[in-house]
Amino acid sequence: MYSQIPLATLFAVLATASPTRDFHLKPYLSARSDAGTVRAAAVEITSAQILAIAPTSSTCDNPPAEGECATADQAAPYISDSFTTYGVDNVAEQAALIGLMAFETLDFKYNRNHFPGVAGQGTRNMQSPSYNDKYASSIPELSDDYASSTGDVAAILNLLLSDEKYDFGSAAWFLTTQCSDSVRQALQTGSEEGWEGYISGCVGTTVTDDRKAYWSRAVEALGVGSS
């Protein structure tokens, strides 16, 4: 027979108990919903960190493309939210994504492809139309508008650019839904080799000195250590 514990004693024990930790799986091991989202602990990227990575993002005075420019102050909260939404809680991955976005958009001056001007290519990740289609289809809030825009790459891009959370969310979505676990595990080490594998093996583009410079600044700004 089990002895009964007085309620007063039980409440006293509970009051002094340590709080339960908020555990969540590493992104590359996380189960994904249809939207590819995994809510993680809140991430905060600061405008100072963005400025260190993208030095000309302090202002949008005289922007090269009207309506596309975002300052560091504007970009930071949306980038933070995207990392939280898609469970990107590894600082090396965060640095890689911010460096990629800053490079592709010339310090967040653009969110549409202007050079050479590929229709439907854009967002802060400067994604190709085919990936923008996949991305838009993964967002439940856009389901009705997406259904009426299917097959129209320009309309799909406009849909994604209609809200900054979708515009800035593309890089985190791409990493967590399109990159292999092995690429992500290597990227999470913070090593240059891991980053190069992400750029060439998942993003599918060439590693250049200019691209590397953005990544190097991001690594320094976020305090990434290599393991």
C-alpha positions in Angstrom: 0.0 0.0 0.0 1.2 3.5 -0.9 1.3 6.1 1.9 -0.5 9.4 1.2 1.5 12.6 1.1 -0.2 15.7 2.6 -1.1 18.2 -0.1 0.8 21.0 1.7 4.0 18.9 1.6 3.4 18.0 -2.1 2.9 21.7 -3.1 6.1 22.7 -1.2 8.1 20.1 -3.1 6.7 21.2 -6.5 7.4 24.8 -5.7 11.1 24.1 -5.2 11.5 21.8 -8.2 13.7 22.8 -11.1 11.8 24.0 -14.2 11.6 21.5 -17.0 14.0 22.4 -19.8 12.6 23.3 -23.2 14.2 20.6 -25.3 13.8 20.3 -29.1 15.5 18.2 -31.7 18.4 19.5 -33.8 17.1 20.8 -37.1 18.5 18.1 -39.2 16.8 15.4 -37.1 13.5 17.2 -36.6 10.3 15.9 -37.9 8.9 18.3 -40.5 5.3 19.3 -41.0 3.8 19.9 -44.4 5.0 23.5 -44.2 8.5 22.3 -43.3 8.4 24.2 -40.0 9.7 23.3 -36.6 9.1 25.9 -33.9 12.4 26.3 -32.0 13.4 28.5 -29.1 13.2 32.1 -30.1 16.2 33.4 -32.1 17.4 37.0 -32.0 19.7 38.3 -34.7 20.5 41.9 -34.1 20.7 44.8 -36.6 24.4 45.3 -35.5 25.2 41.8 -36.6 23.5 42.3 -39.9 25.4 45.6 -40.4 28.7 43.7 -39.7 27.8 41.2 -42.4 26.2 43.6 -44.9 27.9 47.0 -44.3 25.8 49.0 -46.8 22.5 47.9 -45.2 22.4 50.9 -42.9 20.2 52.9 -45.2 17.8 52.5 -48.1 18.3 56.1 -49.4 18.3 56.2 -53.2 17.7 52.4 -53.6 18.7 50.8 -56.9 15.4 49.0 -57.1 12.3 50.8 -55.8 10.4 48.9 -53.1 13.0 46.1 -52.7 15.6 47.5 -50.3 15.6 46.6 -46.6 17.9 48.0 -43.9 19.6 46.0 -41.2 17.0 47.3 -38.8 14.2 46.0 -41.0 15.9 42.7 -41.9 17.0 41.5 -38.4 13.6 40.7 -36.9 12.4 38.9 -40.0 15.5 36.8 -40.2 15.3 36.0 -36.5 11.6 34.9 -37.0 12.6 32.7 -39.9 15.2 30.9 -37.9 12.7 30.4 -35.1 9.9 29.2 -37.5 12.1 26.7 -39.3 14.1 25.5 -36.3 17.5 26.9 -37.4 19.1 27.1 -34.0 22.7 26.3 -34.9 24.8 29.4 -35.1 27.0 28.1 -38.0 23.9 27.5 -40.1 22.5 31.0 -39.2 25.8 32.6 -40.3 25.7 30.7 -43.6 22.2 31.7 -44.3 22.7 35.4 -43.5 25.9 35.5 -45.5 24.1 33.9 -48.5 21.2 36.3 -48.3 23.4 39.4 -48.0 25.6 38.2 -50.9 22.7 37.3 -53.2 20.8 40.6 -52.6 23.8 43.0 -52.5 23.3 43.8 -48.8 19.5 43.4 -49.0 19.0 45.9 -51.8 17.1 43.5 -54.0 14.5 40.7 -53.7 14.0 40.2 -57.4 16.5 38.9 -60.0 17.7 41.9 -62.1 20.9 40.4 -63.6 20.1 39.1 -66.1 16.5 39.4 -65.0 15.0 35.8 -64.7 11.3 36.0 -64.4 10.0 34.6 -61.1 13.4 34.4 -59.4 13.7 36.2 -56.1 13.1 36.5 -52.4 16.0 37.3 -50.1 17.4 33.9 -50.9 17.2 34.8 -54.6 15.6 31.4 -55.3 14.8 30.0 -58.7 11.2 29.9 -59.8 10.9 26.2 -59.3 12.0 26.5 -55.6 9.7 29.5 -55.1 6.9 27.3 -56.3 7.7 24.6 -53.8 8.2 27.2 -51.1 4.9 28.9 -51.7 3.0 25.6 -51.9 4.4 24.8 -48.4 2.8 27.8 -46.7 -0.7 27.0 -45.5 -1.7 30.7 -45.3 -1.0 31.1 -49.0 -2.9 28.0 -50.2 -5.8 29.8 -51.8 -3.7 32.4 -53.5 -1.2 29.8 -54.5 -3.9 27.7 -56.1 -5.0 30.6 -58.3 -1.3 31.4 -59.3 -0.1 27.9 -60.2 2.0 28.0 -63.3 2.6 31.7 -63.2 6.1 32.2 -61.9 5.8 36.0 -61.7 2.6 35.7 -59.7 4.1 33.1 -57.3 7.0 35.5 -56.6 4.7 38.4 -56.0 2.8 36.2 -53.6 6.0 35.5 -51.6 7.0 39.1 -51.7 3.7 40.3 -50.4 4.8 39.7 -46.8 8.3 40.2 -45.4 8.1 37.0 -43.3 7.8 35.0 -46.5 10.4 37.1 -48.3 13.0 36.6 -45.6 11.9 33.1 -44.7 13.1 31.5 -48.0 16.7 30.8 -47.0 15.7 28.9 -43.8 13.0 27.0 -45.6 15.4 26.0 -48.3 18.0 24.8 -45.8 15.6 22.7 -43.8 13.7 21.2 -46.6 16.1 20.9 -49.6 19.5 20.2 -48.0 20.5 16.7 -47.0 21.2 15.7 -43.4 24.9 15.1 -44.2 25.2 18.6 -45.7 23.6 20.2 -42.6 25.7 18.2 -40.2 28.9 19.3 -41.9 27.6 22.9 -42.1 26.9 22.9 -38.3 30.5 22.3 -37.5 31.3 25.8 -38.6 34.1 24.7 -40.8 34.9 26.2 -44.2 34.7 22.8 -45.7 31.2 22.4 -44.3 30.2 25.7 -45.7 31.6 25.0 -49.1 29.7 21.7 -49.1 26.5 23.6 -48.4 27.1 26.1 -51.2 28.2 23.6 -53.8 26.3 20.6 -52.7 22.9 22.1 -51.8 22.6 25.7 -53.1 24.2 24.4 -56.2 26.5 27.3 -57.1 30.2 28.1 -57.1 32.3 29.1 -54.1 33.9 32.4 -54.9 36.1 34.9 -52.9 33.3 37.4 -52.8 30.8 34.9 -51.5 33.3 33.6 -49.0 33.9 37.2 -47.7 30.2 37.5 -46.7 30.4 34.1 -45.0 33.6 35.1 -43.1 32.0 38.3 -41.9 28.9 36.4 -40.8 31.0 33.8 -38.9 32.8 36.6 -37.1 29.6 38.6 -36.4 27.8 35.6 -34.9 30.8 34.2 -33.0 30.9 30.9 -34.8 33.5 28.5 -33.6 34.8 25.5 -35.8 34.5 22.0 -34.4 
